[in-house]
Amino acid sequence: MLNAGKDGTMVFEPSFIKVAVGDTVVFTPTEKAAHNSASLLLPAGAKPWKGAPDTEVKVKIEKEGVYLYACEPHKVMGMVGVIQAGKPVNLAEAKAGATKEQTSFAMGKDRFDKALAQVK
């Protein structure tokens, strides 16, 4: 969770990660700016998460599919990311959800598109 990175301001780096079901993803705030990580769209049966501001968040990925997440205070700035666990069984739903979310972004309007383009 960064104030600035290779993709601009208010970013998760990396914005896309591929993991195995059973892995734990760790979101680490590197700068104090009220950053958090919260799930937006999950595969069926996956457990949602919402981290406190400026606090490390550990998320165990227990279901196969595509996960969309955001920094709640900075979502409007396009501070979002994508996790793929195993096969992208809910990719169509994730793309539709991302398209809907991006309409409210003031900047970084293509960040979900760029991250979802890496899903294979």
Contacts in CASP RR format, 6 or more apart in sequence:
PFRMAT RR
TARGET T0000
AUTHOR 0000-0000-0000
METHOD contacts of the structure
MODEL  1
MLNAGKDGTMVFEPSFIKVAVGDTVVFTPTEKAAHNSASLLLPAGAKPWK
GAPDTEVKVKIEKEGVYLYACEPHKVMGMVGVIQAGKPVNLAEAKAGATK
EQTSFAMGKDRFDKALAQVK
1 12 0 8 1.000
1 27 0 8 1.000
1 28 0 8 1.000
1 29 0 8 1.000
1 30 0 8 1.000
1 31 0 8 1.000
1 33 0 8 1.000
1 35 0 8 1.000
1 36 0 8 1.000
1 37 0 8 1.000
1 71 0 8 1.000
1 79 0 8 1.000
2 10 0 8 1.000
2 11 0 8 1.000
2 12 0 8 1.000
2 13 0 8 1.000
2 30 0 8 1.000
2 31 0 8 1.000
3 9 0 8 1.000
3 10 0 8 1.000
3 31 0 8 1.000
3 33 0 8 1.000
4 10 0 8 1.000
4 11 0 8 1.000
5 11 0 8 1.000
5 13 0 8 1.000
6 13 0 8 1.000
7 13 0 8 1.000
7 15 0 8 1.000
7 111 0 8 1.000
7 114 0 8 1.000
9 77 0 8 1.000
9 107 0 8 1.000
10 71 0 8 1.000
10 74 0 8 1.000
10 77 0 8 1.000
10 78 0 8 1.000
10 79 0 8 1.000
11 79 0 8 1.000
11 111 0 8 1.000
12 27 0 8 1.000
12 37 0 8 1.000
12 69 0 8 1.000
12 71 0 8 1.000
12 79 0 8 1.000
12 80 0 8 1.000
12 81 0 8 1.000
15 80 0 8 1.000
15 81 0 8 1.000
15 82 0 8 1.000
15 111 0 8 1.000
15 114 0 8 1.000
15 115 0 8 1.000
16 81 0 8 1.000
16 82 0 8 1.000
16 83 0 8 1.000
16 84 0 8 1.000
16 114 0 8 1.000
16 115 0 8 1.000
16 116 0 8 1.000
16 118 0 8 1.000
16 119 0 8 1.000
17 25 0 8 1.000
17 82 0 8 1.000
17 83 0 8 1.000
17 84 0 8 1.000
18 83 0 8 1.000
18 84 0 8 1.000
18 85 0 8 1.000
18 86 0 8 1.000
18 118 0 8 1.000
18 120 0 8 1.000
19 25 0 8 1.000
19 61 0 8 1.000
19 83 0 8 1.000
19 84 0 8 1.000
19 85 0 8 1.000
19 86 0 8 1.000
20 61 0 8 1.000
20 85 0 8 1.000
20 86 0 8 1.000
21 61 0 8 1.000
21 62 0 8 1.000
21 63 0 8 1.000
21 64 0 8 1.000
21 85 0 8 1.000
21 86 0 8 1.000
22 60 0 8 1.000
22 61 0 8 1.000
22 62 0 8 1.000
22 85 0 8 1.000
23 60 0 8 1.000
23 61 0 8 1.000
23 85 0 8 1.000
24 58 0 8 1.000
24 59 0 8 1.000
24 60 0 8 1.000
24 61 0 8 1.000
25 58 0 8 1.000
25 59 0 8 1.000
25 61 0 8 1.000
25 83 0 8 1.000
26 56 0 8 1.000
26 57 0 8 1.000
26 58 0 8 1.000
26 59 0 8 1.000
27 37 0 8 1.000
27 51 0 8 1.000
27 56 0 8 1.000
27 57 0 8 1.000
27 58 0 8 1.000
27 59 0 8 1.000
28 56 0 8 1.000
29 35 0 8 1.000
29 36 0 8 1.000
29 54 0 8 1.000
29 55 0 8 1.000
29 56 0 8 1.000
32 54 0 8 1.000
33 54 0 8 1.000
33 74 0 8 1.000
34 53 0 8 1.000
34 54 0 8 1.000
34 73 0 8 1.000
35 53 0 8 1.000
35 54 0 8 1.000
35 71 0 8 1.000
35 73 0 8 1.000
35 74 0 8 1.000
35 79 0 8 1.000
36 50 0 8 1.000
36 51 0 8 1.000
36 52 0 8 1.000
36 53 0 8 1.000
36 54 0 8 1.000
36 55 0 8 1.000
36 57 0 8 1.000
36 71 0 8 1.000
36 72 0 8 1.000
36 73 0 8 1.000
37 49 0 8 1.000
37 50 0 8 1.000
37 51 0 8 1.000
37 57 0 8 1.000
37 59 0 8 1.000
37 69 0 8 1.000
37 70 0 8 1.000
37 71 0 8 1.000
38 48 0 8 1.000
38 49 0 8 1.000
38 50 0 8 1.000
38 51 0 8 1.000
38 69 0 8 1.000
38 70 0 8 1.000
38 71 0 8 1.000
38 72 0 8 1.000
39 46 0 8 1.000
39 48 0 8 1.000
39 49 0 8 1.000
39 50 0 8 1.000
39 59 0 8 1.000
39 67 0 8 1.000
39 68 0 8 1.000
39 69 0 8 1.000
40 68 0 8 1.000
40 69 0 8 1.000
40 70 0 8 1.000
40 80 0 8 1.000
40 97 0 8 1.000
40 101 0 8 1.000
41 66 0 8 1.000
41 67 0 8 1.000
41 68 0 8 1.000
41 93 0 8 1.000
41 94 0 8 1.000
41 97 0 8 1.000
41 98 0 8 1.000
42 48 0 8 1.000
42 63 0 8 1.000
42 67 0 8 1.000
42 68 0 8 1.000
43 63 0 8 1.000
43 64 0 8 1.000
43 65 0 8 1.000
43 66 0 8 1.000
43 67 0 8 1.000
43 85 0 8 1.000
43 89 0 8 1.000
43 90 0 8 1.000
44 63 0 8 1.000
44 90 0 8 1.000
45 63 0 8 1.000
46 61 0 8 1.000
46 62 0 8 1.000
46 63 0 8 1.000
46 67 0 8 1.000
47 60 0 8 1.000
47 62 0 8 1.000
49 57 0 8 1.000
49 59 0 8 1.000
49 69 0 8 1.000
50 72 0 8 1.000
51 57 0 8 1.000
53 73 0 8 1.000
61 67 0 8 1.000
61 83 0 8 1.000
61 85 0 8 1.000
63 85 0 8 1.000
64 85 0 8 1.000
64 86 0 8 1.000
64 87 0 8 1.000
64 89 0 8 1.000
65 84 0 8 1.000
65 85 0 8 1.000
65 86 0 8 1.000
65 87 0 8 1.000
65 88 0 8 1.000
65 89 0 8 1.000
65 90 0 8 1.000
65 91 0 8 1.000
65 94 0 8 1.000
66 82 0 8 1.000
66 83 0 8 1.000
66 84 0 8 1.000
66 85 0 8 1.000
66 88 0 8 1.000
66 89 0 8 1.000
66 90 0 8 1.000
66 91 0 8 1.000
66 93 0 8 1.000
66 94 0 8 1.000
66 116 0 8 1.000
66 119 0 8 1.000
67 82 0 8 1.000
67 83 0 8 1.000
67 84 0 8 1.000
67 85 0 8 1.000
67 94 0 8 1.000
68 80 0 8 1.000
68 81 0 8 1.000
68 82 0 8 1.000
68 94 0 8 1.000
68 97 0 8 1.000
68 98 0 8 1.000
68 101 0 8 1.000
68 112 0 8 1.000
69 80 0 8 1.000
69 81 0 8 1.000
69 82 0 8 1.000
69 83 0 8 1.000
70 78 0 8 1.000
70 79 0 8 1.000
70 80 0 8 1.000
70 81 0 8 1.000
70 101 0 8 1.000
71 79 0 8 1.000
71 80 0 8 1.000
75 101 0 8 1.000
75 104 0 8 1.000
75 105 0 8 1.000
76 104 0 8 1.000
76 105 0 8 1.000
76 106 0 8 1.000
77 105 0 8 1.000
77 106 0 8 1.000
77 107 0 8 1.000
77 108 0 8 1.000
78 102 0 8 1.000
78 105 0 8 1.000
78 106 0 8 1.000
78 107 0 8 1.000
78 108 0 8 1.000
78 109 0 8 1.000
78 111 0 8 1.000
80 98 0 8 1.000
80 101 0 8 1.000
80 111 0 8 1.000
80 112 0 8 1.000
80 115 0 8 1.000
81 111 0 8 1.000
81 112 0 8 1.000
81 115 0 8 1.000
82 94 0 8 1.000
82 98 0 8 1.000
82 112 0 8 1.000
82 115 0 8 1.000
82 116 0 8 1.000
82 118 0 8 1.000
82 119 0 8 1.000
84 118 0 8 1.000
84 119 0 8 1.000
84 120 0 8 1.000
88 94 0 8 1.000
88 119 0 8 1.000
88 120 0 8 1.000
91 116 0 8 1.000
91 119 0 8 1.000
94 116 0 8 1.000
94 119 0 8 1.000
95 116 0 8 1.000
98 112 0 8 1.000
98 113 0 8 1.000
98 116 0 8 1.000
99 112 0 8 1.000
101 112 0 8 1.000
102 109 0 8 1.000
102 110 0 8 1.000
102 111 0 8 1.000
102 112 0 8 1.000
102 113 0 8 1.000
105 111 0 8 1.000
END
